[in-house]
Amino acid sequence: MKIGLAPSLGKFVAEKIKTGDYVDAGEVIRDGLRRWKEQEEILRADPDWLEREIQEGVDSADLPANRAFWTDLRKELHREHKQGSGDR
């Protein structure tokens, strides 16, 4: 089987090999597919799991989970992502 990857994914795979996390590209792909399969099996067995986890987090937070909070959080995350992307 031959698989084509977007350049960003190819770079990610190469970095995982370079750092010694994986021996070769096949190992990276197998691990990624295994994890994806596990996630799908979990969601298939309990489709409401993710929604419950999110709700539990929202219910336990001491934060004002209103529209302004989510808007500000989204802006902050985008800003941090842009700053982090510049470092790479």
N, CA, C and O atoms as a Maestro MAE file, in Angstrom:
{
 s_m_m2io_version
 :::
 2.0.0
}

f_m_ct {
 s_m_title
 :::
 protein
 m_atom[352] {
  # First column is atom index #
  i_m_mmod_type
  r_m_x_coord
  r_m_y_coord
  r_m_z_coord
  i_m_residue_number
  s_m_chain_name
  s_m_pdb_residue_name
  s_m_pdb_atom_name
  i_m_atomic_number
  :::
  1 25 0.850 -1.171 0.000 1 A "MET " " N  " 7
  2 3 0.000 0.000 0.000 1 A "MET " " CA " 6
  3 2 0.895 1.233 0.000 1 A "MET " " C  " 6
  4 15 1.891 1.300 0.722 1 A "MET " " O  " 8
  5 25 0.529 2.185 -0.806 2 A "LYS " " N  " 7
  6 3 1.272 3.435 -0.868 2 A "LYS " " CA " 6
  7 2 0.357 4.549 -0.377 2 A "LYS " " C  " 6
  8 15 -0.802 4.633 -0.782 2 A "LYS " " O  " 8
  9 25 0.884 5.402 0.497 3 A "ILE " " N  " 7
  10 3 0.086 6.466 1.092 3 A "ILE " " CA " 6
  11 2 0.768 7.803 0.824 3 A "ILE " " C  " 6
  12 15 1.970 7.952 1.047 3 A "ILE " " O  " 8
  13 25 -0.002 8.763 0.348 4 A "GLY " " N  " 7
  14 3 0.510 10.109 0.158 4 A "GLY " " CA " 6
  15 2 0.104 10.984 1.334 4 A "GLY " " C  " 6
  16 15 -1.032 10.921 1.804 4 A "GLY " " O  " 8
  17 25 1.034 11.796 1.802 5 A "LEU " " N  " 7
  18 3 0.759 12.689 2.933 5 A "LEU " " CA " 6
  19 2 0.957 14.138 2.519 5 A "LEU " " C  " 6
  20 15 1.814 14.449 1.691 5 A "LEU " " O  " 8
  21 25 0.168 15.006 3.097 6 A "ALA " " N  " 7
  22 3 0.384 16.440 2.926 6 A "ALA " " CA " 6
  23 2 1.763 16.772 3.497 6 A "ALA " " C  " 6
  24 15 2.214 16.100 4.424 6 A "ALA " " O  " 8
  25 25 2.434 17.781 2.974 7 A "PRO " " N  " 7
  26 3 3.767 18.126 3.474 7 A "PRO " " CA " 6
  27 2 3.827 18.316 4.992 7 A "PRO " " C  " 6
  28 15 4.797 17.908 5.631 7 A "PRO " " O  " 8
  29 25 2.805 18.926 5.561 8 A "SER " " N  " 7
  30 3 2.825 19.151 7.015 8 A "SER " " CA " 6
  31 2 2.785 17.827 7.775 8 A "SER " " C  " 6
  32 15 3.427 17.690 8.817 8 A "SER " " O  " 8
  33 25 2.037 16.856 7.262 9 A "LEU " " N  " 7
  34 3 1.990 15.550 7.920 9 A "LEU " " CA " 6
  35 2 3.291 14.785 7.710 9 A "LEU " " C  " 6
  36 15 3.760 14.090 8.611 9 A "LEU " " O  " 8
  37 25 3.870 14.913 6.526 10 A "GLY " " N  " 7
  38 3 5.166 14.285 6.278 10 A "GLY " " CA " 6
  39 2 6.226 14.829 7.219 10 A "GLY " " C  " 6
  40 15 7.065 14.080 7.721 10 A "GLY " " O  " 8
  41 25 6.186 16.125 7.456 11 A "LYS " " N  " 7
  42 3 7.127 16.762 8.388 11 A "LYS " " CA " 6
  43 2 6.895 16.247 9.808 11 A "LYS " " C  " 6
  44 15 7.849 15.989 10.543 11 A "LYS " " O  " 8
  45 25 5.639 16.099 10.185 12 A "PHE " " N  " 7
  46 3 5.296 15.584 11.515 12 A "PHE " " CA " 6
  47 2 5.847 14.169 11.688 12 A "PHE " " C  " 6
  48 15 6.447 13.855 12.716 12 A "PHE " " O  " 8
  49 25 5.643 13.321 10.684 13 A "VAL " " N  " 7
  50 3 6.139 11.941 10.738 13 A "VAL " " CA " 6
  51 2 7.662 11.945 10.854 13 A "VAL " " C  " 6
  52 15 8.224 11.231 11.685 13 A "VAL " " O  " 8
  53 25 8.325 12.742 10.028 14 A "ALA " " N  " 7
  54 3 9.786 12.814 10.059 14 A "ALA " " CA " 6
  55 2 10.293 13.271 11.423 14 A "ALA " " C  " 6
  56 15 11.301 12.761 11.913 14 A "ALA " " O  " 8
  57 25 9.609 14.217 12.032 15 A "GLU " " N  " 7
  58 3 10.008 14.717 13.354 15 A "GLU " " CA " 6
  59 2 9.873 13.628 14.413 15 A "GLU " " C  " 6
  60 15 10.729 13.503 15.289 15 A "GLU " " O  " 8
  61 25 8.805 12.842 14.337 16 A "LYS " " N  " 7
  62 3 8.605 11.751 15.296 16 A "LYS " " CA " 6
  63 2 9.714 10.714 15.181 16 A "LYS " " C  " 6
  64 15 10.143 10.148 16.186 16 A "LYS " " O  " 8
  65 25 10.177 10.463 13.966 17 A "ILE " " N  " 7
  66 3 11.270 9.517 13.753 17 A "ILE " " CA " 6
  67 2 12.576 10.127 14.256 17 A "ILE " " C  " 6
  68 15 13.363 9.456 14.923 17 A "ILE " " O  " 8
  69 25 12.802 11.392 13.935 18 A "LYS " " N  " 7
  70 3 14.030 12.092 14.326 18 A "LYS " " CA " 6
  71 2 14.205 12.130 15.842 18 A "LYS " " C  " 6
  72 15 15.318 11.974 16.345 18 A "LYS " " O  " 8
  73 25 13.109 12.338 16.570 19 A "THR " " N  " 7
  74 3 13.198 12.421 18.032 19 A "THR " " CA " 6
  75 2 13.320 11.049 18.683 19 A "THR " " C  " 6
  76 15 13.548 10.945 19.888 19 A "THR " " O  " 8
  77 25 13.166 9.991 17.879 20 A "GLY " " N  " 7
  78 3 13.290 8.644 18.424 20 A "GLY " " CA " 6
  79 2 12.000 8.081 18.976 20 A "GLY " " C  " 6
  80 15 11.989 6.992 19.550 20 A "GLY " " O  " 8
  81 25 10.913 8.811 18.806 21 A "ASP " " N  " 7
  82 3 9.627 8.305 19.282 21 A "ASP " " CA " 6
  83 2 9.205 7.066 18.497 21 A "ASP " " C  " 6
  84 15 8.537 6.180 19.029 21 A "ASP " " O  " 8
  85 25 9.602 7.016 17.227 22 A "TYR " " N  " 7
  86 3 9.258 5.901 16.345 22 A "TYR " " CA " 6
  87 2 10.482 5.526 15.521 22 A "TYR " " C  " 6
  88 15 11.378 6.343 15.309 22 A "TYR " " O  " 8
  89 25 10.505 4.274 15.058 23 A "VAL " " N  " 7
  90 3 11.633 3.775 14.275 23 A "VAL " " CA " 6
  91 2 11.524 4.185 12.809 23 A "VAL " " C  " 6
  92 15 12.518 4.553 12.183 23 A "VAL " " O  " 8
  93 25 10.307 4.117 12.269 24 A "ASP " " N  " 7
  94 3 10.125 4.445 10.857 24 A "ASP " " CA " 6
  95 2 8.715 4.982 10.614 24 A "ASP " " C  " 6
  96 15 7.877 4.999 11.516 24 A "ASP " " O  " 8
  97 25 8.471 5.418 9.381 25 A "ALA " " N  " 7
  98 3 7.181 6.018 9.032 25 A "ALA " " CA " 6
  99 2 6.035 5.034 9.214 25 A "ALA " " C  " 6
  100 15 4.950 5.418 9.652 25 A "ALA " " O  " 8
  101 25 6.265 3.779 8.884 26 A "GLY " " N  " 7
  102 3 5.218 2.771 9.043 26 A "GLY " " CA " 6
  103 2 4.749 2.661 10.481 26 A "GLY " " C  " 6
  104 15 3.559 2.496 10.748 26 A "GLY " " O  " 8
  105 25 5.703 2.754 11.409 27 A "GLU " " N  " 7
  106 3 5.351 2.673 12.825 27 A "GLU " " CA " 6
  107 2 4.496 3.872 13.249 27 A "GLU " " C  " 6
  108 15 3.552 3.719 14.025 27 A "GLU " " O  " 8
  109 25 4.821 5.047 12.746 28 A "VAL " " N  " 7
  110 3 4.037 6.248 13.058 28 A "VAL " " CA " 6
  111 2 2.610 6.082 12.541 28 A "VAL " " C  " 6
  112 15 1.647 6.343 13.261 28 A "VAL " " O  " 8
  113 25 2.484 5.650 11.293 29 A "ILE " " N  " 7
  114 3 1.163 5.491 10.676 29 A "ILE " " CA " 6
  115 2 0.360 4.412 11.393 29 A "ILE " " C  " 6
  116 15 -0.826 4.602 11.662 29 A "ILE " " O  " 8
  117 25 0.998 3.268 11.709 30 A "ARG " " N  " 7
  118 3 0.287 2.197 12.425 30 A "ARG " " CA " 6
  119 2 -0.223 2.672 13.777 30 A "ARG " " C  " 6
  120 15 -1.354 2.372 14.157 30 A "ARG " " O  " 8
  121 25 0.615 3.419 14.510 31 A "ASP " " N  " 7
  122 3 0.196 3.912 15.820 31 A "ASP " " CA " 6
  123 2 -0.957 4.899 15.681 31 A "ASP " " C  " 6
  124 15 -1.914 4.858 16.455 31 A "ASP " " O  " 8
  125 25 -0.864 5.780 14.700 32 A "GLY " " N  " 7
  126 3 -1.950 6.736 14.477 32 A "GLY " " CA " 6
  127 2 -3.255 6.045 14.127 32 A "GLY " " C  " 6
  128 15 -4.313 6.413 14.639 32 A "GLY " " O  " 8
  129 25 -3.189 5.051 13.263 33 A "LEU " " N  " 7
  130 3 -4.397 4.312 12.888 33 A "LEU " " CA " 6
  131 2 -4.957 3.524 14.068 33 A "LEU " " C  " 6
  132 15 -6.171 3.449 14.254 33 A "LEU " " O  " 8
  133 25 -4.055 2.933 14.869 34 A "ARG " " N  " 7
  134 3 -4.503 2.187 16.045 34 A "ARG " " CA " 6
  135 2 -5.244 3.106 17.013 34 A "ARG " " C  " 6
  136 15 -6.301 2.748 17.532 34 A "ARG " " O  " 8
  137 25 -4.685 4.289 17.252 35 A "ARG " " N  " 7
  138 3 -5.334 5.241 18.164 35 A "ARG " " CA " 6
  139 2 -6.675 5.722 17.616 35 A "ARG " " C  " 6
  140 15 -7.642 5.858 18.366 35 A "ARG " " O  " 8
  141 25 -6.733 5.975 16.327 36 A "TRP " " N  " 7
  142 3 -7.976 6.400 15.684 36 A "TRP " " CA " 6
  143 2 -9.030 5.317 15.826 36 A "TRP " " C  " 6
  144 15 -10.186 5.598 16.142 36 A "TRP " " O  " 8
  145 25 -8.623 4.074 15.591 37 A "LYS " " N  " 7
  146 3 -9.548 2.945 15.716 37 A "LYS " " CA " 6
  147 2 -10.068 2.832 17.148 37 A "LYS " " C  " 6
  148 15 -11.264 2.630 17.357 37 A "LYS " " O  " 8
  149 25 -9.176 2.962 18.140 38 A "GLU " " N  " 7
  150 3 -9.587 2.899 19.549 38 A "GLU " " CA " 6
  151 2 -10.608 3.987 19.869 38 A "GLU " " C  " 6
  152 15 -11.603 3.724 20.544 38 A "GLU " " O  " 8
  153 25 -10.369 5.201 19.389 39 A "GLN " " N  " 7
  154 3 -11.307 6.302 19.645 39 A "GLN " " CA " 6
  155 2 -12.667 6.013 19.033 39 A "GLN " " C  " 6
  156 15 -13.702 6.249 19.656 39 A "GLN " " O  " 8
  157 25 -12.659 5.504 17.818 40 A "GLU " " N  " 7
  158 3 -13.935 5.188 17.171 40 A "GLU " " CA " 6
  159 2 -14.674 4.082 17.915 40 A "GLU " " C  " 6
  160 15 -15.898 4.125 18.039 40 A "GLU " " O  " 8
  161 25 -13.930 3.086 18.415 41 A "GLU " " N  " 7
  162 3 -14.565 2.002 19.166 41 A "GLU " " CA " 6
  163 2 -15.178 2.517 20.464 41 A "GLU " " C  " 6
  164 15 -16.266 2.092 20.851 41 A "GLU " " O  " 8
  165 25 -14.485 3.424 21.130 42 A "ILE " " N  " 7
  166 3 -15.011 4.016 22.365 42 A "ILE " " CA " 6
  167 2 -16.293 4.782 22.069 42 A "ILE " " C  " 6
  168 15 -17.292 4.630 22.772 42 A "ILE " " O  " 8
  169 25 -16.260 5.605 21.028 43 A "LEU " " N  " 7
  170 3 -17.444 6.401 20.689 43 A "LEU " " CA " 6
  171 2 -18.592 5.529 20.197 43 A "LEU " " C  " 6
  172 15 -19.757 5.837 20.446 43 A "LEU " " O  " 8
  173 25 -18.269 4.443 19.499 44 A "ARG " " N  " 7
  174 3 -19.320 3.541 19.029 44 A "ARG " " CA " 6
  175 2 -19.969 2.828 20.218 44 A "ARG " " C  " 6
  176 15 -21.186 2.644 20.244 44 A "ARG " " O  " 8
  177 25 -19.162 2.430 21.195 45 A "ALA " " N  " 7
  178 3 -19.678 1.730 22.370 45 A "ALA " " CA " 6
  179 2 -20.486 2.664 23.260 45 A "ALA " " C  " 6
  180 15 -21.445 2.239 23.904 45 A "ALA " " O  " 8
  181 25 -20.099 3.934 23.298 46 A "ASP " " N  " 7
  182 3 -20.771 4.902 24.163 46 A "ASP " " CA " 6
  183 2 -20.803 6.257 23.454 46 A "ASP " " C  " 6
  184 15 -19.987 7.129 23.754 46 A "ASP " " O  " 8
  185 25 -21.734 6.441 22.522 47 A "PRO " " N  " 7
  186 3 -21.744 7.659 21.708 47 A "PRO " " CA " 6
  187 2 -21.937 8.954 22.497 47 A "PRO " " C  " 6
  188 15 -21.597 10.026 21.995 47 A "PRO " " O  " 8
  189 25 -22.463 8.884 23.693 48 A "ASP " " N  " 7
  190 3 -22.694 10.090 24.488 48 A "ASP " " CA " 6
  191 2 -21.528 10.418 25.415 48 A "ASP " " C  " 6
  192 15 -21.588 11.388 26.171 48 A "ASP " " O  " 8
  193 25 -20.458 9.608 25.361 49 A "TRP " " N  " 7
  194 3 -19.318 9.773 26.259 49 A "TRP " " CA " 6
  195 2 -18.729 11.180 26.173 49 A "TRP " " C  " 6
  196 15 -18.560 11.840 27.198 49 A "TRP " " O  " 8
  197 25 -18.419 11.641 24.974 50 A "LEU " " N  " 7
  198 3 -17.774 12.943 24.827 50 A "LEU " " CA " 6
  199 2 -18.657 14.068 25.348 50 A "LEU " " C  " 6
  200 15 -18.179 14.970 26.035 50 A "LEU " " O  " 8
  201 25 -19.923 14.015 25.028 51 A "GLU " " N  " 7
  202 3 -20.846 15.052 25.500 51 A "GLU " " CA " 6
  203 2 -20.895 15.079 27.030 51 A "GLU " " C  " 6
  204 15 -20.918 16.155 27.627 51 A "GLU " " O  " 8
  205 25 -20.909 13.908 27.665 52 A "ARG " " N  " 7
  206 3 -20.913 13.850 29.138 52 A "ARG " " CA " 6
  207 2 -19.626 14.426 29.714 52 A "ARG " " C  " 6
  208 15 -19.659 15.149 30.709 52 A "ARG " " O  " 8
  209 25 -18.496 14.108 29.094 53 A "GLU " " N  " 7
  210 3 -17.213 14.624 29.573 53 A "GLU " " CA " 6
  211 2 -17.170 16.151 29.478 53 A "GLU " " C  " 6
  212 15 -16.722 16.827 30.404 53 A "GLU " " O  " 8
  213 25 -17.634 16.674 28.367 54 A "ILE " " N  " 7
  214 3 -17.667 18.133 28.198 54 A "ILE " " CA " 6
  215 2 -18.589 18.762 29.232 54 A "ILE " " C  " 6
  216 15 -18.233 19.760 29.858 54 A "ILE " " O  " 8
  217 25 -19.765 18.188 29.411 55 A "GLN " " N  " 7
  218 3 -20.722 18.733 30.373 55 A "GLN " " CA " 6
  219 2 -20.165 18.677 31.788 55 A "GLN " " C  " 6
  220 15 -20.359 19.607 32.571 55 A "GLN " " O  " 8
  221 25 -19.471 17.588 32.118 56 A "GLU " " N  " 7
  222 3 -18.867 17.470 33.449 56 A "GLU " " CA " 6
  223 2 -17.847 18.583 33.669 56 A "GLU " " C  " 6
  224 15 -17.788 19.169 34.749 56 A "GLU " " O  " 8
  225 25 -17.050 18.873 32.651 57 A "GLY " " N  " 7
  226 3 -16.074 19.951 32.756 57 A "GLY " " CA " 6
  227 2 -16.735 21.307 32.920 57 A "GLY " " C  " 6
  228 15 -16.302 22.123 33.732 57 A "GLY " " O  " 8
  229 25 -17.773 21.541 32.155 58 A "VAL " " N  " 7
  230 3 -18.507 22.811 32.257 58 A "VAL " " CA " 6
  231 2 -19.140 22.945 33.633 58 A "VAL " " C  " 6
  232 15 -19.071 24.008 34.251 58 A "VAL " " O  " 8
  233 25 -19.756 21.874 34.112 59 A "ASP " " N  " 7
  234 3 -20.429 21.915 35.410 59 A "ASP " " CA " 6
  235 2 -19.462 22.112 36.568 59 A "ASP " " C  " 6
  236 15 -19.824 22.711 37.581 59 A "ASP " " O  " 8
  237 25 -18.232 21.615 36.431 60 A "SER " " N  " 7
  238 3 -17.289 21.685 37.544 60 A "SER " " CA " 6
  239 2 -16.455 22.961 37.540 60 A "SER " " C  " 6
  240 15 -15.742 23.232 38.506 60 A "SER " " O  " 8
  241 25 -16.530 23.730 36.494 61 A "ALA " " N  " 7
  242 3 -15.683 24.916 36.377 61 A "ALA " " CA " 6
  243 2 -16.204 26.068 37.225 61 A "ALA " " C  " 6
  244 15 -17.408 26.245 37.406 61 A "ALA " " O  " 8
  245 25 -15.262 26.838 37.734 62 A "ASP " " N  " 7
  246 3 -15.607 28.059 38.461 62 A "ASP " " CA " 6
  247 2 -15.503 29.259 37.523 62 A "ASP " " C  " 6
  248 15 -15.112 30.348 37.943 62 A "ASP " " O  " 8
  249 25 -15.846 29.062 36.282 63 A "LEU " " N  " 7
  250 3 -15.741 30.117 35.284 63 A "LEU " " CA " 6
  251 2 -17.126 30.506 34.788 63 A "LEU " " C  " 6
  252 15 -18.030 29.672 34.751 63 A "LEU " " O  " 8
  253 25 -17.294 31.746 34.414 64 A "PRO " " N  " 7
  254 3 -18.582 32.165 33.857 64 A "PRO " " CA " 6
  255 2 -18.702 31.675 32.411 64 A "PRO " " C  " 6
  256 15 -18.139 32.284 31.502 64 A "PRO " " O  " 8
  257 25 -19.416 30.604 32.202 65 A "ALA " " N  " 7
  258 3 -19.516 30.012 30.860 65 A "ALA " " CA " 6
  259 2 -20.618 30.691 30.053 65 A "ALA " " C  " 6
  260 15 -21.568 30.045 29.611 65 A "ALA " " O  " 8
  261 25 -20.478 32.001 29.868 66 A "ASN " " N  " 7
  262 3 -21.450 32.733 29.058 66 A "ASN " " CA " 6
  263 2 -20.839 33.036 27.686 66 A "ASN " " C  " 6
  264 15 -19.687 32.684 27.428 66 A "ASN " " O  " 8
  265 25 -21.593 33.674 26.825 67 A "ARG " " N  " 7
  266 3 -21.140 33.936 25.453 67 A "ARG " " CA " 6
  267 2 -19.846 34.763 25.442 67 A "ARG " " C  " 6
  268 15 -18.943 34.476 24.656 67 A "ARG " " O  " 8
  269 25 -19.750 35.765 26.285 68 A "ALA " " N  " 7
  270 3 -18.551 36.607 26.318 68 A "ALA " " CA " 6
  271 2 -17.324 35.796 26.728 68 A "ALA " " C  " 6
  272 15 -16.241 35.979 26.171 68 A "ALA " " O  " 8
  273 25 -17.491 34.909 27.692 69 A "PHE " " N  " 7
  274 3 -16.384 34.060 28.130 69 A "PHE " " CA " 6
  275 2 -15.850 33.239 26.963 69 A "PHE " " C  " 6
  276 15 -14.641 33.197 26.733 69 A "PHE " " O  " 8
  277 25 -16.763 32.573 26.214 70 A "TRP " " N  " 7
  278 3 -16.340 31.710 25.105 70 A "TRP " " CA " 6
  279 2 -15.712 32.533 23.980 70 A "TRP " " C  " 6
  280 15 -14.751 32.087 23.352 70 A "TRP " " O  " 8
  281 25 -16.238 33.714 23.723 71 A "THR " " N  " 7
  282 3 -15.670 34.581 22.689 71 A "THR " " CA " 6
  283 2 -14.255 34.990 23.067 71 A "THR " " C  " 6
  284 15 -13.346 34.929 22.239 71 A "THR " " O  " 8
  285 25 -14.065 35.405 24.310 72 A "ASP " " N  " 7
  286 3 -12.737 35.803 24.783 72 A "ASP " " CA " 6
  287 2 -11.768 34.626 24.769 72 A "ASP " " C  " 6
  288 15 -10.611 34.774 24.374 72 A "ASP " " O  " 8
  289 25 -12.234 33.470 25.196 73 A "LEU " " N  " 7
  290 3 -11.381 32.285 25.214 73 A "LEU " " CA " 6
  291 2 -10.946 31.917 23.795 73 A "LEU " " C  " 6
  292 15 -9.777 31.607 23.562 73 A "LEU " " O  " 8
  293 25 -11.875 31.952 22.861 74 A "ARG " " N  " 7
  294 3 -11.562 31.628 21.467 74 A "ARG " " CA " 6
  295 2 -10.506 32.594 20.919 74 A "ARG " " C  " 6
  296 15 -9.565 32.169 20.251 74 A "ARG " " O  " 8
  297 25 -10.662 33.892 21.201 75 A "LYS " " N  " 7
  298 3 -9.691 34.886 20.743 75 A "LYS " " CA " 6
  299 2 -8.317 34.613 21.350 75 A "LYS " " C  " 6
  300 15 -7.301 34.687 20.659 75 A "LYS " " O  " 8
  301 25 -8.292 34.301 22.633 76 A "GLU " " N  " 7
  302 3 -7.026 34.023 23.309 76 A "GLU " " CA " 6
  303 2 -6.339 32.794 22.715 76 A "GLU " " C  " 6
  304 15 -5.128 32.800 22.498 76 A "GLU " " O  " 8
  305 25 -7.107 31.753 22.455 77 A "LEU " " N  " 7
  306 3 -6.532 30.538 21.877 77 A "LEU " " CA " 6
  307 2 -5.990 30.791 20.476 77 A "LEU " " C  " 6
  308 15 -4.925 30.283 20.124 77 A "LEU " " O  " 8
  309 25 -6.708 31.568 19.678 78 A "HIS " " N  " 7
  310 3 -6.221 31.912 18.335 78 A "HIS " " CA " 6
  311 2 -4.931 32.724 18.432 78 A "HIS " " C  " 6
  312 15 -3.991 32.495 17.671 78 A "HIS " " O  " 8
  313 25 -4.889 33.661 19.359 79 A "ARG " " N  " 7
  314 3 -3.696 34.493 19.541 79 A "ARG " " CA " 6
  315 2 -2.506 33.618 19.954 79 A "ARG " " C  " 6
  316 15 -1.411 33.766 19.411 79 A "ARG " " O  " 8
  317 25 -2.716 32.715 20.907 80 A "GLU " " N  " 7
  318 3 -1.640 31.828 21.352 80 A "GLU " " CA " 6
  319 2 -1.183 30.915 20.223 80 A "GLU " " C  " 6
  320 15 0.009 30.648 20.075 80 A "GLU " " O  " 8
  321 25 -2.134 30.438 19.429 81 A "HIS " " N  " 7
  322 3 -1.785 29.568 18.311 81 A "HIS " " CA " 6
  323 2 -0.919 30.306 17.296 81 A "HIS " " C  " 6
  324 15 0.066 29.761 16.798 81 A "HIS " " O  " 8
  325 25 -1.291 31.556 16.991 82 A "LYS " " N  " 7
  326 3 -0.510 32.348 16.039 82 A "LYS " " CA " 6
  327 2 0.892 32.603 16.578 82 A "LYS " " C  " 6
  328 15 1.866 32.516 15.831 82 A "LYS " " O  " 8
  329 25 1.003 32.915 17.858 83 A "GLN " " N  " 7
  330 3 2.310 33.159 18.460 83 A "GLN " " CA " 6
  331 2 3.146 31.891 18.445 83 A "GLN " " C  " 6
  332 15 4.342 31.937 18.158 83 A "GLN " " O  " 8
  333 25 2.529 30.766 18.752 84 A "GLY " " N  " 7
  334 3 3.240 29.489 18.752 84 A "GLY " " CA " 6
  335 2 3.675 29.072 17.368 84 A "GLY " " C  " 6
  336 15 4.742 28.480 17.210 84 A "GLY " " O  " 8
  337 25 2.869 29.369 16.355 85 A "SER " " N  " 7
  338 3 3.197 29.010 14.974 85 A "SER " " CA " 6
  339 2 4.418 29.773 14.486 85 A "SER " " C  " 6
  340 15 5.179 29.267 13.661 85 A "SER " " O  " 8
  341 25 4.607 30.977 14.985 86 A "GLY " " N  " 7
  342 3 5.753 31.778 14.577 86 A "GLY " " CA " 6
  343 2 7.066 31.251 15.119 86 A "GLY " " C  " 6
  344 15 8.130 31.560 14.584 86 A "GLY " " O  " 8
  345 25 6.998 30.454 16.184 87 A "ASP " " N  " 7
  346 3 8.204 29.913 16.798 87 A "ASP " " CA " 6
  347 2 8.721 28.681 16.080 87 A "ASP " " C  " 6
  348 15 9.849 28.251 16.320 87 A "ASP " " O  " 8
  349 25 7.915 28.110 15.208 88 A "ARG " " N  " 7
  350 3 8.297 26.834 14.587 88 A "ARG " " CA " 6
  351 2 9.085 27.037 13.339 88 A "ARG " " C  " 6
  352 15 9.484 26.066 12.696 88 A "ARG " " O  " 8
  :::
 }
 m_bond[351] {
  # First column is bond index #
  i_m_from
  i_m_to
  i_m_order
  :::
  1 1 2 1
  2 2 3 1
  3 3 4 2
  4 3 5 1
  5 5 6 1
  6 6 7 1
  7 7 8 2
  8 7 9 1
  9 9 10 1
  10 10 11 1
  11 11 12 2
  12 11 13 1
  13 13 14 1
  14 14 15 1
  15 15 16 2
  16 15 17 1
  17 17 18 1
  18 18 19 1
  19 19 20 2
  20 19 21 1
  21 21 22 1
  22 22 23 1
  23 23 24 2
  24 23 25 1
  25 25 26 1
  26 26 27 1
  27 27 28 2
  28 27 29 1
  29 29 30 1
  30 30 31 1
  31 31 32 2
  32 31 33 1
  33 33 34 1
  34 34 35 1
  35 35 36 2
  36 35 37 1
  37 37 38 1
  38 38 39 1
  39 39 40 2
  40 39 41 1
  41 41 42 1
  42 42 43 1
  43 43 44 2
  44 43 45 1
  45 45 46 1
  46 46 47 1
  47 47 48 2
  48 47 49 1
  49 49 50 1
  50 50 51 1
  51 51 52 2
  52 51 53 1
  53 53 54 1
  54 54 55 1
  55 55 56 2
  56 55 57 1
  57 57 58 1
  58 58 59 1
  59 59 60 2
  60 59 61 1
  61 61 62 1
  62 62 63 1
  63 63 64 2
  64 63 65 1
  65 65 66 1
  66 66 67 1
  67 67 68 2
  68 67 69 1
  69 69 70 1
  70 70 71 1
  71 71 72 2
  72 71 73 1
  73 73 74 1
  74 74 75 1
  75 75 76 2
  76 75 77 1
  77 77 78 1
  78 78 79 1
  79 79 80 2
  80 79 81 1
  81 81 82 1
  82 82 83 1
  83 83 84 2
  84 83 85 1
  85 85 86 1
  86 86 87 1
  87 87 88 2
  88 87 89 1
  89 89 90 1
  90 90 91 1
  91 91 92 2
  92 91 93 1
  93 93 94 1
  94 94 95 1
  95 95 96 2
  96 95 97 1
  97 97 98 1
  98 98 99 1
  99 99 100 2
  100 99 101 1
  101 101 102 1
  102 102 103 1
  103 103 104 2
  104 103 105 1
  105 105 106 1
  106 106 107 1
  107 107 108 2
  108 107 109 1
  109 109 110 1
  110 110 111 1
  111 111 112 2
  112 111 113 1
  113 113 114 1
  114 114 115 1
  115 115 116 2
  116 115 117 1
  117 117 118 1
  118 118 119 1
  119 119 120 2
  120 119 121 1
  121 121 122 1
  122 122 123 1
  123 123 124 2
  124 123 125 1
  125 125 126 1
  126 126 127 1
  127 127 128 2
  128 127 129 1
  129 129 130 1
  130 130 131 1
  131 131 132 2
  132 131 133 1
  133 133 134 1
  134 134 135 1
  135 135 136 2
  136 135 137 1
  137 137 138 1
  138 138 139 1
  139 139 140 2
  140 139 141 1
  141 141 142 1
  142 142 143 1
  143 143 144 2
  144 143 145 1
  145 145 146 1
  146 146 147 1
  147 147 148 2
  148 147 149 1
  149 149 150 1
  150 150 151 1
  151 151 152 2
  152 151 153 1
  153 153 154 1
  154 154 155 1
  155 155 156 2
  156 155 157 1
  157 157 158 1
  158 158 159 1
  159 159 160 2
  160 159 161 1
  161 161 162 1
  162 162 163 1
  163 163 164 2
  164 163 165 1
  165 165 166 1
  166 166 167 1
  167 167 168 2
  168 167 169 1
  169 169 170 1
  170 170 171 1
  171 171 172 2
  172 171 173 1
  173 173 174 1
  174 174 175 1
  175 175 176 2
  176 175 177 1
  177 177 178 1
  178 178 179 1
  179 179 180 2
  180 179 181 1
  181 181 182 1
  182 182 183 1
  183 183 184 2
  184 183 185 1
  185 185 186 1
  186 186 187 1
  187 187 188 2
  188 187 189 1
  189 189 190 1
  190 190 191 1
  191 191 192 2
  192 191 193 1
  193 193 194 1
  194 194 195 1
  195 195 196 2
  196 195 197 1
  197 197 198 1
  198 198 199 1
  199 199 200 2
  200 199 201 1
  201 201 202 1
  202 202 203 1
  203 203 204 2
  204 203 205 1
  205 205 206 1
  206 206 207 1
  207 207 208 2
  208 207 209 1
  209 209 210 1
  210 210 211 1
  211 211 212 2
  212 211 213 1
  213 213 214 1
  214 214 215 1
  215 215 216 2
  216 215 217 1
  217 217 218 1
  218 218 219 1
  219 219 220 2
  220 219 221 1
  221 221 222 1
  222 222 223 1
  223 223 224 2
  224 223 225 1
  225 225 226 1
  226 226 227 1
  227 227 228 2
  228 227 229 1
  229 229 230 1
  230 230 231 1
  231 231 232 2
  232 231 233 1
  233 233 234 1
  234 234 235 1
  235 235 236 2
  236 235 237 1
  237 237 238 1
  238 238 239 1
  239 239 240 2
  240 239 241 1
  241 241 242 1
  242 242 243 1
  243 243 244 2
  244 243 245 1
  245 245 246 1
  246 246 247 1
  247 247 248 2
  248 247 249 1
  249 249 250 1
  250 250 251 1
  251 251 252 2
  252 251 253 1
  253 253 254 1
  254 254 255 1
  255 255 256 2
  256 255 257 1
  257 257 258 1
  258 258 259 1
  259 259 260 2
  260 259 261 1
  261 261 262 1
  262 262 263 1
  263 263 264 2
  264 263 265 1
  265 265 266 1
  266 266 267 1
  267 267 268 2
  268 267 269 1
  269 269 270 1
  270 270 271 1
  271 271 272 2
  272 271 273 1
  273 273 274 1
  274 274 275 1
  275 275 276 2
  276 275 277 1
  277 277 278 1
  278 278 279 1
  279 279 280 2
  280 279 281 1
  281 281 282 1
  282 282 283 1
  283 283 284 2
  284 283 285 1
  285 285 286 1
  286 286 287 1
  287 287 288 2
  288 287 289 1
  289 289 290 1
  290 290 291 1
  291 291 292 2
  292 291 293 1
  293 293 294 1
  294 294 295 1
  295 295 296 2
  296 295 297 1
  297 297 298 1
  298 298 299 1
  299 299 300 2
  300 299 301 1
  301 301 302 1
  302 302 303 1
  303 303 304 2
  304 303 305 1
  305 305 306 1
  306 306 307 1
  307 307 308 2
  308 307 309 1
  309 309 310 1
  310 310 311 1
  311 311 312 2
  312 311 313 1
  313 313 314 1
  314 314 315 1
  315 315 316 2
  316 315 317 1
  317 317 318 1
  318 318 319 1
  319 319 320 2
  320 319 321 1
  321 321 322 1
  322 322 323 1
  323 323 324 2
  324 323 325 1
  325 325 326 1
  326 326 327 1
  327 327 328 2
  328 327 329 1
  329 329 330 1
  330 330 331 1
  331 331 332 2
  332 331 333 1
  333 333 334 1
  334 334 335 1
  335 335 336 2
  336 335 337 1
  337 337 338 1
  338 338 339 1
  339 339 340 2
  340 339 341 1
  341 341 342 1
  342 342 343 1
  343 343 344 2
  344 343 345 1
  345 345 346 1
  346 346 347 1
  347 347 348 2
  348 347 349 1
  349 349 350 1
  350 350 351 1
  351 351 352 2
  :::
 }
}
